[in-house]
């Protein structure tokens, strides 16, 4: 069944992206009159015994929910997603690990701005050197993605109806 895997974008009362949820949770929020459907999925229905309901792809909460800063948690998988699930040095998709651009032995920290995805071969070759010291190039400077950037670019969901609500300028 398609609807089990399908996700719905939740917008706050001011139409800013808030979260992603399952179709069933979105349907419940709409049914309990806590949210409204902003955009419906094409030709997709949730069936009950005697009725079919259109499946939402974007909903908006009726009330604004004040949420403190919402960041992206730094984790191995999230860094892999940011880097496209491939080694930043050679583009290999095999034997991936994390590399400290500025090695820990030289004072480098374990944070978004110093970690990149590397294959085991490139990580071993780089060792305790900076990439440019041994002729390796970083295609970009590591960065911490914003929450909306993460939803838009790295969540693996490419629903066209979400695009207007996930537009941001990259810094």
N, C-alpha and C positions, 0 to 999 in steps of 0.2 A: 504494500500500500504506500503510495507516494506521500500522503499527508503525515505519516509517522516520521519521515526524515526531513520534511519541509520545515523551514523556520520562518518566523514572523518577526519583523522589526517593530520594536515598541518605541513610540515617540512620547516624550514628556508633553505636558499641557501646552508648552510653547513650541512644539514641533521639532525639538532637538532630539537626536537619537539618544536613547536611554539604555536599551538592551536588546537582546535577541531571546526569543522564547519558542516553545513548541506551538504547533497549530492548536493543540488542545488547551493549553494555558491561555492563548490569545482568544480562542472561542469563549472560554469561561469568563474572561474579563469583559468581553463584549456582551455576553448573555446576562451577566450580573450588572450591566449598565455602568461599569467602571471605565469603559473605553469605547471608542467608536472606530469603525473601519474606515481607514483613509484610502486604502487600495486593496482590491480583491485579486486573488490569483485567478488566472484564466482557466476556465473549464475545470475547476477543481471544487469538489463538494465534500462536505462532511455529512454522512448519512446517519440518521437515527432510524428507529423502527418505522415511523410514518412521515418523515420530512427530510429534505436535503437542504443544507445550509452552505452558502458560498464560503470558501476558505479565504481568510484575509491574508495578505502578504505584508501589510503595514497597518498598525493600529495606533491610535493616540489616546492617552489617558485623559479623562475628563478633568482631573485635578492635577495641578502642577506638583511634582514631587521634588522637594529640595534634597539634593544629593551632594554630599561633599565631593571634592575632586575625585574623579574616577580615572585611575590610571591602569596601565597594562602591567600585570604582574610579570616580573622577570623570571623566566623559567627556560630550561633547555629547549623545550618544544617551541616556545614563543620566539626565541632567538633563531631557531631553525626556520620557522615560518617567515620571520622578517627577512632572512637571507635566501628565501626561495628554495629551501630544502636542498641546497647544494653548497659545495665548498666555495668560499669567496675567492680563493687563490687559483683553483684549476677547474672549477665548475663540476667536479665529480659529485655524484649522488650516493656514492658508496662509502661505508665506514665513517659516517659523520661523527664529529665530536666538537667540543668548544675550544677555541683558542683565545688566549689573552693577547691582544695586539701588543700592548706594553706588558711584557712578562711580569708575573708576580714577583719574581726574584729581583726585578728592577723597580719595584714599587707600584706596579699596575694593579688596579682594583678589579673586583668581580662586579661589573655593572654593565648596563646597556651600552655605554660609550666605549667600553674596552673589550667586549666579547664579540666574536664572530664565529660563524660556522666554518669548520675546516675538516677536510678528510684526515684520516690518521697519518697518511704519508706526508702531506703538506705540514701538518702540525709538528711531526717529528723533524722534518727538514728545517722548519723555522726555529724550533728549540727556544733558547733564551735570547734570541735576537729580535730586533725590530724588523718588520717586513722589508723595508728599503735597505737595510744593512746587508741582506743576502739576495737582493734582486727580486723580491716578491712584491707584487703590487696589490693594494686594496682598491677595489673598484669604487668604493665610497667610504666615507667616514661613518663608523658605527653610530647609531642614534637610537633613542628611545621613541617608539611610535606613540602617537596620541591614541586615545581610546577610539575615536571615530576613524582615524587612519587604520587602526588595527581591524576594526569591523569591516571597513571598506576594502582594504587591500589584502589582508592576511587571514580572514575568517574562512575563506574557501566558498563563500556564498556569493553568487553573482546574480542576484535578482534585480532586474532592470528597474523595478518600481522603487527600489531603495535609493537609487542614485541621487535624486534631488535632496534627500535628507542627509546624505553622507558627504556632501561637498565641503571640502576645507582647503585652505591653502597650505602647502607644505613649506616649512621654514628651512 
